[in-house]
Amino acid sequence: MVPRSAAQVQATSGAGAPAPARDVYLDYAAATPLDPRVLSAMEPYLTRCFENPSAPYARARAARDAVEGARADIAHLMGAKPDGVIFTAGATEANNLAFAAADGGVVTDAAEHESVLACAQARDAVVVSVGADSRVDPERLCAAIGPTTQLVSVELANGEVGAVQPVREIARRVAVVRQQRLAEGSRVPLWLHTDASQAAGSLSCNVTSLGADMVTLSAAKVYGPKQVGVLWAGEGVRLRPLVLGGGQEGGVRSGTENVAGAVGFAAALSIAQGCRAEECRREEALRLRLERALADEFPGMVVSGPRSPKHRLPGLLHVSFPGLEARRLVVLLERRGVSVGTGSACAASRMRESHVLHAMGLPPEVSAGSLRITMGRQTSMDDIDYAAEQIADAVRTEMQRTGITQEDMLNRAGGLAVGRRR
């Protein structure tokens, strides 16, 4: 549970309303709290060692050494060379930087993060559909590669429904196309980029294993500082700067380096990778407990994403209550001390229909009642039990208000309902 003061809880629970019994945060896919160990690693570079790393005098060398040490640590954790690691102001900038490396066509899929799709829409892009589980078919994706395609971009894991994409298989097929081009005498490059931001706490981000040419990571998703990201690029990729100025980051990303942010990212990624296996098992148990509790109560509920544990993030549960409005459920749950999301925080802040659910073919009356529930390191079994009670109570309240019955929900869900999969 993310600690908050009683005054904060009271302030968000409504004027004059009693404070909820618990304060349960279940939106870790949107933001993770800064790990105290990460803050401790950052503290010297927020206070005592404040110098500009680019300055020529001895005092600045400690700051420079800290940045380069963090770069080397992150590279080691990714199984990469340090000179391929570029620090950015988050995953969105890193994705933009990856797209800027290509002149030709782009192939991506319809369930990507908005930052990738926005880049794709500004280019000669082919956007491939995904399956009902939000996974992309590698054969179909790579069949869209044309003679002028220079970039294929597929995220490692989807942050809305938790689908893990077959990046390794896609990398194998991209390599085949690259070899065919060489055999034909074509000099058009072909690179594979993967946004691994949502996956870094649950999956290996070893660049050799992934087979990608560029990999995006975000500190904010692994209990590190916000507005700190990384783009790793392999030796064959020539990056082009989006930000011009003093020529920092090897001339790719100008601006005074965020020393504390770089140090914090390295510490956060190291901690995340160190506890990954144990934390994945724990979060999966929490997710399954919550899913079973809600499914027993609402047989018309829809659970989206892959069913196989190998193909999904362990701590993400995406559920829909057909006929209800997610926005009203979020408000009711907030009053009960439970914070959940309705999908990508970028889209949810503008109350837009989820492009991921649309790409999966989820009917509007189902997707409109969707909640994304994500667990994290602070989530306890008691939190899950409390959340299950409050979600069930909020759903029943909305069903009573709208007149929707359990049978109505089942009928609206069709064959997607959990009650009809059993």
Contacts in CASP RR format, 6 or more apart in sequence:
PFRMAT RR
TARGET T0000
AUTHOR 0000-0000-0000
METHOD contacts of the structure
MODEL  1
MVPRSAAQVQATSGAGAPAPARDVYLDYAAATPLDPRVLSAMEPYLTRCF
ENPSAPYARARAARDAVEGARADIAHLMGAKPDGVIFTAGATEANNLAFA
AADGGVVTDAAEHESVLACAQARDAVVVSVGADSRVDPERLCAAIGPTTQ
LVSVELANGEVGAVQPVREIARRVAVVRQQRLAEGSRVPLWLHTDASQAA
GSLSCNVTSLGADMVTLSAAKVYGPKQVGVLWAGEGVRLRPLVLGGGQEG
GVRSGTENVAGAVGFAAALSIAQGCRAEECRREEALRLRLERALADEFPG
MVVSGPRSPKHRLPGLLHVSFPGLEARRLVVLLERRGVSVGTGSACAASR
MRESHVLHAMGLPPEVSAGSLRITMGRQTSMDDIDYAAEQIADAVRTEMQ
RTGITQEDMLNRAGGLAVGRRR
1 22 0 8 1.000
1 23 0 8 1.000
1 24 0 8 1.000
1 25 0 8 1.000
1 378 0 8 1.000
1 379 0 8 1.000
1 380 0 8 1.000
1 383 0 8 1.000
2 23 0 8 1.000
2 25 0 8 1.000
2 33 0 8 1.000
2 378 0 8 1.000
4 23 0 8 1.000
6 19 0 8 1.000
9 19 0 8 1.000
9 20 0 8 1.000
9 23 0 8 1.000
9 337 0 8 1.000
10 16 0 8 1.000
10 17 0 8 1.000
10 19 0 8 1.000
12 334 0 8 1.000
12 337 0 8 1.000
13 19 0 8 1.000
13 20 0 8 1.000
13 334 0 8 1.000
13 335 0 8 1.000
13 337 0 8 1.000
14 335 0 8 1.000
17 335 0 8 1.000
20 335 0 8 1.000
20 336 0 8 1.000
20 337 0 8 1.000
20 338 0 8 1.000
21 386 0 8 1.000
22 337 0 8 1.000
22 338 0 8 1.000
22 382 0 8 1.000
22 383 0 8 1.000
22 386 0 8 1.000
23 337 0 8 1.000
24 337 0 8 1.000
24 338 0 8 1.000
24 339 0 8 1.000
24 379 0 8 1.000
24 383 0 8 1.000
24 386 0 8 1.000
24 387 0 8 1.000
24 390 0 8 1.000
25 339 0 8 1.000
25 378 0 8 1.000
25 379 0 8 1.000
26 338 0 8 1.000
26 339 0 8 1.000
26 340 0 8 1.000
26 341 0 8 1.000
26 373 0 8 1.000
26 374 0 8 1.000
26 375 0 8 1.000
26 379 0 8 1.000
26 383 0 8 1.000
26 387 0 8 1.000
27 339 0 8 1.000
27 340 0 8 1.000
27 341 0 8 1.000
27 345 0 8 1.000
27 372 0 8 1.000
27 373 0 8 1.000
27 374 0 8 1.000
28 315 0 8 1.000
28 374 0 8 1.000
28 375 0 8 1.000
28 376 0 8 1.000
28 379 0 8 1.000
29 159 0 8 1.000
29 160 0 8 1.000
29 198 0 8 1.000
29 221 0 8 1.000
29 316 0 8 1.000
29 343 0 8 1.000
29 372 0 8 1.000
29 374 0 8 1.000
30 341 0 8 1.000
30 345 0 8 1.000
30 374 0 8 1.000
31 220 0 8 1.000
31 226 0 8 1.000
31 345 0 8 1.000
32 220 0 8 1.000
32 221 0 8 1.000
32 222 0 8 1.000
32 223 0 8 1.000
32 224 0 8 1.000
32 376 0 8 1.000
33 223 0 8 1.000
33 378 0 8 1.000
34 223 0 8 1.000
34 224 0 8 1.000
34 225 0 8 1.000
35 223 0 8 1.000
35 224 0 8 1.000
35 267 0 8 1.000
35 268 0 8 1.000
35 271 0 8 1.000
35 377 0 8 1.000
37 267 0 8 1.000
37 271 0 8 1.000
38 223 0 8 1.000
38 224 0 8 1.000
38 225 0 8 1.000
38 264 0 8 1.000
38 267 0 8 1.000
38 268 0 8 1.000
38 271 0 8 1.000
41 263 0 8 1.000
41 264 0 8 1.000
41 266 0 8 1.000
41 267 0 8 1.000
42 225 0 8 1.000
42 260 0 8 1.000
42 261 0 8 1.000
42 263 0 8 1.000
42 264 0 8 1.000
42 267 0 8 1.000
43 260 0 8 1.000
45 63 0 8 1.000
45 66 0 8 1.000
45 259 0 8 1.000
45 260 0 8 1.000
45 261 0 8 1.000
45 263 0 8 1.000
46 260 0 8 1.000
49 62 0 8 1.000
49 63 0 8 1.000
49 66 0 8 1.000
49 259 0 8 1.000
50 63 0 8 1.000
51 59 0 8 1.000
51 60 0 8 1.000
51 62 0 8 1.000
51 63 0 8 1.000
52 60 0 8 1.000
52 63 0 8 1.000
52 256 0 8 1.000
53 60 0 8 1.000
53 63 0 8 1.000
53 64 0 8 1.000
53 66 0 8 1.000
53 67 0 8 1.000
53 256 0 8 1.000
53 257 0 8 1.000
53 259 0 8 1.000
54 60 0 8 1.000
54 64 0 8 1.000
54 246 0 8 1.000
54 248 0 8 1.000
54 256 0 8 1.000
54 257 0 8 1.000
63 257 0 8 1.000
63 259 0 8 1.000
66 259 0 8 1.000
66 262 0 8 1.000
66 263 0 8 1.000
67 87 0 8 1.000
67 257 0 8 1.000
67 259 0 8 1.000
67 262 0 8 1.000
67 263 0 8 1.000
68 82 0 8 1.000
69 266 0 8 1.000
70 261 0 8 1.000
70 262 0 8 1.000
70 263 0 8 1.000
70 264 0 8 1.000
70 265 0 8 1.000
70 266 0 8 1.000
71 82 0 8 1.000
71 85 0 8 1.000
71 87 0 8 1.000
71 262 0 8 1.000
71 266 0 8 1.000
72 82 0 8 1.000
73 266 0 8 1.000
73 269 0 8 1.000
73 270 0 8 1.000
74 85 0 8 1.000
74 217 0 8 1.000
74 230 0 8 1.000
74 265 0 8 1.000
74 266 0 8 1.000
74 269 0 8 1.000
75 81 0 8 1.000
75 82 0 8 1.000
75 84 0 8 1.000
75 85 0 8 1.000
75 232 0 8 1.000
77 205 0 8 1.000
77 266 0 8 1.000
77 269 0 8 1.000
77 270 0 8 1.000
77 273 0 8 1.000
78 85 0 8 1.000
78 205 0 8 1.000
78 206 0 8 1.000
78 207 0 8 1.000
78 215 0 8 1.000
78 217 0 8 1.000
78 232 0 8 1.000
79 206 0 8 1.000
79 207 0 8 1.000
79 208 0 8 1.000
80 207 0 8 1.000
80 232 0 8 1.000
80 234 0 8 1.000
81 235 0 8 1.000
84 232 0 8 1.000
84 233 0 8 1.000
84 234 0 8 1.000
84 235 0 8 1.000
85 230 0 8 1.000
85 231 0 8 1.000
85 232 0 8 1.000
86 94 0 8 1.000
86 97 0 8 1.000
86 230 0 8 1.000
86 231 0 8 1.000
86 232 0 8 1.000
86 233 0 8 1.000
86 239 0 8 1.000
86 249 0 8 1.000
86 250 0 8 1.000
86 252 0 8 1.000
86 253 0 8 1.000
87 228 0 8 1.000
87 229 0 8 1.000
87 230 0 8 1.000
87 249 0 8 1.000
87 253 0 8 1.000
87 257 0 8 1.000
87 258 0 8 1.000
87 262 0 8 1.000
87 265 0 8 1.000
88 94 0 8 1.000
88 97 0 8 1.000
88 228 0 8 1.000
88 229 0 8 1.000
88 230 0 8 1.000
88 231 0 8 1.000
88 253 0 8 1.000
89 227 0 8 1.000
89 228 0 8 1.000
89 229 0 8 1.000
89 258 0 8 1.000
90 218 0 8 1.000
90 219 0 8 1.000
90 220 0 8 1.000
90 227 0 8 1.000
90 228 0 8 1.000
90 229 0 8 1.000
91 113 0 8 1.000
91 115 0 8 1.000
91 195 0 8 1.000
91 197 0 8 1.000
91 216 0 8 1.000
91 217 0 8 1.000
91 218 0 8 1.000
91 220 0 8 1.000
91 221 0 8 1.000
91 229 0 8 1.000
92 115 0 8 1.000
93 229 0 8 1.000
93 242 0 8 1.000
94 195 0 8 1.000
94 216 0 8 1.000
94 217 0 8 1.000
94 218 0 8 1.000
94 229 0 8 1.000
94 230 0 8 1.000
94 231 0 8 1.000
95 113 0 8 1.000
95 115 0 8 1.000
95 116 0 8 1.000
95 119 0 8 1.000
95 153 0 8 1.000
95 193 0 8 1.000
95 195 0 8 1.000
95 216 0 8 1.000
95 231 0 8 1.000
96 115 0 8 1.000
96 119 0 8 1.000
96 242 0 8 1.000
97 231 0 8 1.000
97 239 0 8 1.000
97 240 0 8 1.000
97 242 0 8 1.000
97 252 0 8 1.000
97 253 0 8 1.000
98 151 0 8 1.000
98 153 0 8 1.000
98 193 0 8 1.000
98 214 0 8 1.000
98 216 0 8 1.000
98 231 0 8 1.000
98 233 0 8 1.000
99 106 0 8 1.000
99 116 0 8 1.000
99 119 0 8 1.000
99 120 0 8 1.000
99 123 0 8 1.000
99 151 0 8 1.000
99 153 0 8 1.000
99 193 0 8 1.000
100 239 0 8 1.000
100 240 0 8 1.000
100 242 0 8 1.000
101 151 0 8 1.000
101 191 0 8 1.000
101 214 0 8 1.000
101 233 0 8 1.000
101 237 0 8 1.000
101 238 0 8 1.000
101 239 0 8 1.000
101 240 0 8 1.000
102 123 0 8 1.000
102 150 0 8 1.000
102 151 0 8 1.000
102 189 0 8 1.000
102 191 0 8 1.000
103 150 0 8 1.000
104 123 0 8 1.000
104 124 0 8 1.000
104 148 0 8 1.000
104 149 0 8 1.000
104 150 0 8 1.000
104 151 0 8 1.000
104 188 0 8 1.000
105 123 0 8 1.000
105 124 0 8 1.000
105 125 0 8 1.000
105 126 0 8 1.000
105 146 0 8 1.000
105 148 0 8 1.000
105 149 0 8 1.000
105 150 0 8 1.000
105 151 0 8 1.000
106 119 0 8 1.000
106 120 0 8 1.000
106 123 0 8 1.000
106 124 0 8 1.000
106 125 0 8 1.000
106 126 0 8 1.000
106 149 0 8 1.000
106 150 0 8 1.000
106 151 0 8 1.000
106 152 0 8 1.000
106 153 0 8 1.000
107 125 0 8 1.000
107 126 0 8 1.000
107 128 0 8 1.000
107 141 0 8 1.000
107 142 0 8 1.000
107 144 0 8 1.000
107 145 0 8 1.000
107 149 0 8 1.000
107 151 0 8 1.000
107 152 0 8 1.000
107 153 0 8 1.000
108 116 0 8 1.000
108 117 0 8 1.000
108 120 0 8 1.000
108 125 0 8 1.000
108 126 0 8 1.000
108 127 0 8 1.000
108 128 0 8 1.000
108 152 0 8 1.000
108 153 0 8 1.000
108 154 0 8 1.000
109 127 0 8 1.000
109 128 0 8 1.000
109 129 0 8 1.000
109 130 0 8 1.000
109 136 0 8 1.000
109 141 0 8 1.000
109 154 0 8 1.000
109 165 0 8 1.000
109 359 0 8 1.000
110 117 0 8 1.000
110 127 0 8 1.000
110 128 0 8 1.000
110 129 0 8 1.000
110 130 0 8 1.000
110 355 0 8 1.000
110 359 0 8 1.000
111 130 0 8 1.000
111 134 0 8 1.000
111 136 0 8 1.000
111 155 0 8 1.000
111 158 0 8 1.000
111 160 0 8 1.000
111 163 0 8 1.000
111 355 0 8 1.000
111 356 0 8 1.000
111 359 0 8 1.000
111 360 0 8 1.000
112 120 0 8 1.000
112 153 0 8 1.000
112 154 0 8 1.000
112 155 0 8 1.000
112 195 0 8 1.000
113 155 0 8 1.000
113 159 0 8 1.000
113 195 0 8 1.000
113 197 0 8 1.000
113 344 0 8 1.000
113 346 0 8 1.000
114 344 0 8 1.000
114 346 0 8 1.000
114 347 0 8 1.000
114 355 0 8 1.000
115 195 0 8 1.000
115 346 0 8 1.000
116 153 0 8 1.000
116 155 0 8 1.000
116 195 0 8 1.000
117 127 0 8 1.000
117 355 0 8 1.000
119 153 0 8 1.000
120 127 0 8 1.000
120 153 0 8 1.000
124 148 0 8 1.000
126 144 0 8 1.000
126 149 0 8 1.000
128 136 0 8 1.000
128 137 0 8 1.000
128 140 0 8 1.000
128 141 0 8 1.000
128 144 0 8 1.000
129 140 0 8 1.000
129 359 0 8 1.000
130 136 0 8 1.000
130 163 0 8 1.000
130 359 0 8 1.000
130 360 0 8 1.000
131 137 0 8 1.000
131 360 0 8 1.000
132 360 0 8 1.000
132 361 0 8 1.000
133 161 0 8 1.000
133 163 0 8 1.000
133 304 0 8 1.000
133 305 0 8 1.000
133 306 0 8 1.000
133 307 0 8 1.000
133 311 0 8 1.000
133 360 0 8 1.000
134 158 0 8 1.000
134 160 0 8 1.000
134 161 0 8 1.000
134 162 0 8 1.000
134 163 0 8 1.000
134 304 0 8 1.000
134 305 0 8 1.000
134 306 0 8 1.000
134 356 0 8 1.000
134 359 0 8 1.000
134 360 0 8 1.000
135 163 0 8 1.000
135 164 0 8 1.000
135 165 0 8 1.000
135 166 0 8 1.000
135 306 0 8 1.000
135 311 0 8 1.000
136 154 0 8 1.000
136 165 0 8 1.000
136 166 0 8 1.000
136 170 0 8 1.000
138 166 0 8 1.000
138 169 0 8 1.000
138 170 0 8 1.000
138 173 0 8 1.000
139 173 0 8 1.000
141 152 0 8 1.000
141 154 0 8 1.000
141 170 0 8 1.000
141 173 0 8 1.000
142 152 0 8 1.000
142 170 0 8 1.000
142 173 0 8 1.000
142 174 0 8 1.000
142 177 0 8 1.000
145 152 0 8 1.000
145 174 0 8 1.000
145 177 0 8 1.000
145 190 0 8 1.000
147 186 0 8 1.000
147 188 0 8 1.000
148 188 0 8 1.000
149 188 0 8 1.000
149 190 0 8 1.000
150 188 0 8 1.000
150 189 0 8 1.000
150 190 0 8 1.000
150 191 0 8 1.000
151 190 0 8 1.000
151 191 0 8 1.000
151 192 0 8 1.000
151 193 0 8 1.000
152 170 0 8 1.000
152 174 0 8 1.000
152 190 0 8 1.000
152 191 0 8 1.000
152 192 0 8 1.000
152 193 0 8 1.000
153 192 0 8 1.000
153 193 0 8 1.000
153 194 0 8 1.000
153 195 0 8 1.000
154 165 0 8 1.000
154 167 0 8 1.000
154 170 0 8 1.000
154 192 0 8 1.000
154 193 0 8 1.000
154 194 0 8 1.000
155 165 0 8 1.000
155 194 0 8 1.000
155 195 0 8 1.000
155 196 0 8 1.000
155 197 0 8 1.000
155 198 0 8 1.000
155 199 0 8 1.000
156 164 0 8 1.000
156 165 0 8 1.000
156 167 0 8 1.000
156 194 0 8 1.000
156 195 0 8 1.000
156 196 0 8 1.000
156 198 0 8 1.000
156 199 0 8 1.000
156 203 0 8 1.000
156 205 0 8 1.000
156 210 0 8 1.000
157 163 0 8 1.000
157 164 0 8 1.000
157 165 0 8 1.000
157 196 0 8 1.000
157 198 0 8 1.000
157 199 0 8 1.000
157 202 0 8 1.000
157 203 0 8 1.000
157 313 0 8 1.000
158 164 0 8 1.000
158 165 0 8 1.000
158 198 0 8 1.000
158 356 0 8 1.000
159 198 0 8 1.000
159 313 0 8 1.000
159 316 0 8 1.000
159 343 0 8 1.000
159 344 0 8 1.000
159 372 0 8 1.000
160 318 0 8 1.000
160 343 0 8 1.000
160 344 0 8 1.000
160 354 0 8 1.000
160 356 0 8 1.000
160 357 0 8 1.000
160 372 0 8 1.000
161 304 0 8 1.000
161 305 0 8 1.000
161 312 0 8 1.000
161 316 0 8 1.000
161 318 0 8 1.000
161 356 0 8 1.000
161 357 0 8 1.000
161 360 0 8 1.000
161 372 0 8 1.000
162 198 0 8 1.000
162 305 0 8 1.000
162 306 0 8 1.000
162 312 0 8 1.000
162 313 0 8 1.000
162 316 0 8 1.000
162 318 0 8 1.000
163 305 0 8 1.000
163 306 0 8 1.000
163 311 0 8 1.000
163 312 0 8 1.000
164 199 0 8 1.000
164 203 0 8 1.000
164 306 0 8 1.000
164 310 0 8 1.000
164 311 0 8 1.000
164 312 0 8 1.000
164 313 0 8 1.000
165 194 0 8 1.000
167 192 0 8 1.000
167 194 0 8 1.000
167 210 0 8 1.000
167 211 0 8 1.000
167 212 0 8 1.000
168 209 0 8 1.000
168 210 0 8 1.000
168 211 0 8 1.000
170 192 0 8 1.000
171 192 0 8 1.000
171 210 0 8 1.000
171 211 0 8 1.000
171 212 0 8 1.000
174 190 0 8 1.000
174 192 0 8 1.000
175 211 0 8 1.000
177 190 0 8 1.000
178 190 0 8 1.000
181 187 0 8 1.000
181 188 0 8 1.000
181 190 0 8 1.000
189 236 0 8 1.000
191 213 0 8 1.000
191 214 0 8 1.000
191 237 0 8 1.000
192 211 0 8 1.000
192 212 0 8 1.000
192 213 0 8 1.000
192 214 0 8 1.000
193 212 0 8 1.000
193 213 0 8 1.000
193 214 0 8 1.000
193 215 0 8 1.000
193 216 0 8 1.000
194 210 0 8 1.000
194 212 0 8 1.000
194 214 0 8 1.000
194 215 0 8 1.000
194 216 0 8 1.000
195 216 0 8 1.000
196 203 0 8 1.000
196 205 0 8 1.000
196 210 0 8 1.000
196 215 0 8 1.000
196 216 0 8 1.000
196 217 0 8 1.000
197 216 0 8 1.000
197 217 0 8 1.000
197 218 0 8 1.000
197 221 0 8 1.000
198 221 0 8 1.000
198 313 0 8 1.000
199 205 0 8 1.000
199 313 0 8 1.000
200 217 0 8 1.000
200 218 0 8 1.000
200 221 0 8 1.000
200 222 0 8 1.000
200 269 0 8 1.000
200 272 0 8 1.000
201 221 0 8 1.000
201 222 0 8 1.000
201 272 0 8 1.000
201 273 0 8 1.000
201 276 0 8 1.000
201 279 0 8 1.000
202 276 0 8 1.000
202 279 0 8 1.000
202 280 0 8 1.000
202 283 0 8 1.000
202 313 0 8 1.000
202 314 0 8 1.000
202 315 0 8 1.000
203 276 0 8 1.000
204 210 0 8 1.000
205 215 0 8 1.000
205 217 0 8 1.000
207 215 0 8 1.000
207 232 0 8 1.000
207 234 0 8 1.000
213 233 0 8 1.000
213 234 0 8 1.000
213 236 0 8 1.000
213 237 0 8 1.000
214 231 0 8 1.000
214 232 0 8 1.000
214 233 0 8 1.000
214 234 0 8 1.000
214 237 0 8 1.000
215 231 0 8 1.000
215 232 0 8 1.000
216 229 0 8 1.000
216 230 0 8 1.000
216 231 0 8 1.000
217 229 0 8 1.000
217 230 0 8 1.000
217 232 0 8 1.000
217 265 0 8 1.000
217 269 0 8 1.000
218 228 0 8 1.000
218 229 0 8 1.000
218 230 0 8 1.000
219 225 0 8 1.000
219 226 0 8 1.000
219 228 0 8 1.000
219 229 0 8 1.000
219 230 0 8 1.000
219 261 0 8 1.000
219 264 0 8 1.000
219 265 0 8 1.000
219 268 0 8 1.000
219 269 0 8 1.000
220 226 0 8 1.000
220 227 0 8 1.000
220 228 0 8 1.000
222 268 0 8 1.000
222 269 0 8 1.000
222 271 0 8 1.000
222 272 0 8 1.000
223 268 0 8 1.000
223 271 0 8 1.000
223 272 0 8 1.000
223 377 0 8 1.000
224 264 0 8 1.000
224 265 0 8 1.000
224 267 0 8 1.000
224 268 0 8 1.000
225 260 0 8 1.000
225 261 0 8 1.000
225 264 0 8 1.000
225 265 0 8 1.000
225 268 0 8 1.000
227 258 0 8 1.000
228 258 0 8 1.000
228 261 0 8 1.000
228 262 0 8 1.000
228 264 0 8 1.000
228 265 0 8 1.000
229 265 0 8 1.000
230 265 0 8 1.000
231 239 0 8 1.000
233 239 0 8 1.000
239 252 0 8 1.000
240 252 0 8 1.000
241 247 0 8 1.000
241 251 0 8 1.000
241 252 0 8 1.000
241 253 0 8 1.000
241 254 0 8 1.000
242 253 0 8 1.000
243 253 0 8 1.000
243 254 0 8 1.000
243 255 0 8 1.000
244 254 0 8 1.000
245 254 0 8 1.000
245 255 0 8 1.000
246 254 0 8 1.000
246 255 0 8 1.000
247 253 0 8 1.000
247 254 0 8 1.000
247 255 0 8 1.000
248 254 0 8 1.000
248 255 0 8 1.000
248 256 0 8 1.000
248 257 0 8 1.000
249 257 0 8 1.000
275 377 0 8 1.000
279 376 0 8 1.000
279 377 0 8 1.000
280 314 0 8 1.000
280 315 0 8 1.000
281 314 0 8 1.000
283 314 0 8 1.000
283 315 0 8 1.000
283 375 0 8 1.000
283 376 0 8 1.000
283 379 0 8 1.000
284 309 0 8 1.000
284 314 0 8 1.000
284 315 0 8 1.000
286 315 0 8 1.000
286 375 0 8 1.000
286 379 0 8 1.000
286 381 0 8 1.000
286 384 0 8 1.000
287 314 0 8 1.000
287 315 0 8 1.000
287 316 0 8 1.000
287 317 0 8 1.000
287 373 0 8 1.000
287 375 0 8 1.000
289 381 0 8 1.000
289 384 0 8 1.000
289 385 0 8 1.000
289 388 0 8 1.000
290 317 0 8 1.000
290 373 0 8 1.000
290 384 0 8 1.000
290 387 0 8 1.000
290 388 0 8 1.000
291 303 0 8 1.000
291 317 0 8 1.000
291 319 0 8 1.000
293 384 0 8 1.000
293 385 0 8 1.000
293 388 0 8 1.000
293 392 0 8 1.000
294 301 0 8 1.000
294 319 0 8 1.000
294 388 0 8 1.000
294 391 0 8 1.000
294 392 0 8 1.000
295 301 0 8 1.000
295 303 0 8 1.000
295 418 0 8 1.000
295 419 0 8 1.000
297 392 0 8 1.000
297 395 0 8 1.000
298 321 0 8 1.000
298 392 0 8 1.000
298 395 0 8 1.000
298 406 0 8 1.000
298 409 0 8 1.000
298 418 0 8 1.000
299 406 0 8 1.000
299 410 0 8 1.000
299 417 0 8 1.000
299 418 0 8 1.000
299 419 0 8 1.000
299 420 0 8 1.000
300 321 0 8 1.000
300 322 0 8 1.000
300 406 0 8 1.000
300 409 0 8 1.000
300 410 0 8 1.000
300 413 0 8 1.000
300 417 0 8 1.000
300 418 0 8 1.000
300 419 0 8 1.000
300 420 0 8 1.000
301 319 0 8 1.000
301 320 0 8 1.000
301 321 0 8 1.000
301 409 0 8 1.000
301 413 0 8 1.000
301 417 0 8 1.000
301 418 0 8 1.000
301 419 0 8 1.000
302 319 0 8 1.000
302 320 0 8 1.000
302 321 0 8 1.000
302 322 0 8 1.000
302 362 0 8 1.000
302 366 0 8 1.000
302 413 0 8 1.000
302 416 0 8 1.000
302 417 0 8 1.000
302 418 0 8 1.000
303 317 0 8 1.000
303 318 0 8 1.000
303 319 0 8 1.000
303 320 0 8 1.000
303 418 0 8 1.000
304 318 0 8 1.000
304 319 0 8 1.000
304 320 0 8 1.000
304 357 0 8 1.000
304 360 0 8 1.000
304 362 0 8 1.000
304 370 0 8 1.000
305 312 0 8 1.000
305 318 0 8 1.000
305 360 0 8 1.000
306 312 0 8 1.000
315 374 0 8 1.000
315 375 0 8 1.000
315 376 0 8 1.000
316 372 0 8 1.000
316 373 0 8 1.000
316 374 0 8 1.000
316 375 0 8 1.000
317 372 0 8 1.000
317 373 0 8 1.000
317 374 0 8 1.000
318 343 0 8 1.000
318 370 0 8 1.000
318 371 0 8 1.000
318 372 0 8 1.000
318 373 0 8 1.000
319 370 0 8 1.000
319 371 0 8 1.000
319 373 0 8 1.000
320 362 0 8 1.000
320 366 0 8 1.000
320 367 0 8 1.000
320 369 0 8 1.000
320 370 0 8 1.000
320 371 0 8 1.000
320 413 0 8 1.000
321 329 0 8 1.000
321 369 0 8 1.000
321 370 0 8 1.000
321 371 0 8 1.000
321 395 0 8 1.000
321 398 0 8 1.000
321 409 0 8 1.000
322 363 0 8 1.000
322 365 0 8 1.000
322 366 0 8 1.000
322 369 0 8 1.000
322 408 0 8 1.000
322 409 0 8 1.000
322 412 0 8 1.000
322 413 0 8 1.000
322 417 0 8 1.000
323 365 0 8 1.000
323 366 0 8 1.000
323 368 0 8 1.000
323 369 0 8 1.000
323 402 0 8 1.000
323 404 0 8 1.000
323 408 0 8 1.000
323 409 0 8 1.000
323 412 0 8 1.000
324 368 0 8 1.000
324 369 0 8 1.000
324 395 0 8 1.000
324 398 0 8 1.000
324 399 0 8 1.000
324 402 0 8 1.000
324 404 0 8 1.000
325 368 0 8 1.000
325 369 0 8 1.000
325 398 0 8 1.000
326 342 0 8 1.000
326 368 0 8 1.000
326 369 0 8 1.000
326 370 0 8 1.000
326 371 0 8 1.000
327 342 0 8 1.000
327 351 0 8 1.000
328 398 0 8 1.000
329 369 0 8 1.000
329 371 0 8 1.000
329 391 0 8 1.000
329 394 0 8 1.000
329 395 0 8 1.000
329 398 0 8 1.000
330 340 0 8 1.000
330 341 0 8 1.000
330 342 0 8 1.000
330 371 0 8 1.000
332 394 0 8 1.000
332 397 0 8 1.000
332 398 0 8 1.000
333 339 0 8 1.000
333 340 0 8 1.000
333 390 0 8 1.000
333 391 0 8 1.000
333 394 0 8 1.000
336 390 0 8 1.000
336 393 0 8 1.000
336 394 0 8 1.000
337 390 0 8 1.000
338 386 0 8 1.000
338 387 0 8 1.000
338 390 0 8 1.000
338 391 0 8 1.000
340 371 0 8 1.000
340 372 0 8 1.000
340 373 0 8 1.000
340 387 0 8 1.000
340 391 0 8 1.000
341 348 0 8 1.000
341 371 0 8 1.000
341 372 0 8 1.000
341 373 0 8 1.000
342 348 0 8 1.000
342 354 0 8 1.000
342 370 0 8 1.000
342 371 0 8 1.000
342 372 0 8 1.000
343 354 0 8 1.000
343 356 0 8 1.000
343 370 0 8 1.000
343 372 0 8 1.000
344 354 0 8 1.000
344 356 0 8 1.000
347 353 0 8 1.000
347 354 0 8 1.000
347 355 0 8 1.000
353 364 0 8 1.000
353 367 0 8 1.000
353 368 0 8 1.000
354 367 0 8 1.000
354 370 0 8 1.000
357 367 0 8 1.000
357 370 0 8 1.000
358 367 0 8 1.000
362 370 0 8 1.000
362 416 0 8 1.000
363 412 0 8 1.000
365 412 0 8 1.000
366 412 0 8 1.000
366 413 0 8 1.000
366 416 0 8 1.000
371 391 0 8 1.000
373 387 0 8 1.000
375 384 0 8 1.000
398 404 0 8 1.000
399 405 0 8 1.000
399 406 0 8 1.000
399 409 0 8 1.000
409 417 0 8 1.000
410 417 0 8 1.000
410 419 0 8 1.000
410 420 0 8 1.000
413 420 0 8 1.000
414 420 0 8 1.000
415 421 0 8 1.000
END
